Amino acid sequence: MHCPFCRHEDTKVVDSRVQEDGTAIRRRRQCTACERRFGTVESATLSVVKRSGASEPFRRDKVMSGVRKACQGRPVTDDQLGLLAQRVEESIRCTGQAEIDAHDVGMAVLPVLRELDLVAYLRFASVYRGFDSLEDFEQAITELRQERVPAGDRAPEVVGAG
Ligand SMILES: [Zn+2]
């Protein structure tokens, strides 16, 4: 990147911070020749590759609508879904990949959803982790029970077998 003042080609980054919504990085740069400072904004495109091989830009509202289905009948608000989608996007961007499989987006949802609602988590996990038997649910519930810290906390209800 050229220095906008003297056109020198070598600049160094003196500060970087990720924008609040996680979609861009602001950098302060300093020209190594004239030592003047300027700012740049870098935003990365993030693509989701579908099973068909087609790719499309990552969209939080798609994450939200997918998770919303798993949250039917659960006390989860749209605000919480929005925050979940934001955290999912951040966790994907943290991996540094420019492209991610649609399936991996689902996998990235799991740890975030688990903190939000256990029943919705189990429903979602049943799809993305490919549960095909009651044993898979039992296994997941056992994992959840083992990870829960406070003793005597109510265990998650089993999702209807439908
Ligand atoms: Zn310069």
Boltz pocket constraint, residues with backbone or C-beta under 6 A from the ligand:
constraints:
  - pocket:
      binder: B
      contacts: [[A, 3], [A, 4], [A, 5], [A, 6], [A, 7], [A, 8], [A, 31], [A, 32], [A, 33], [A, 34], [A, 35], [A, 36]]
      max_distance: 6.0
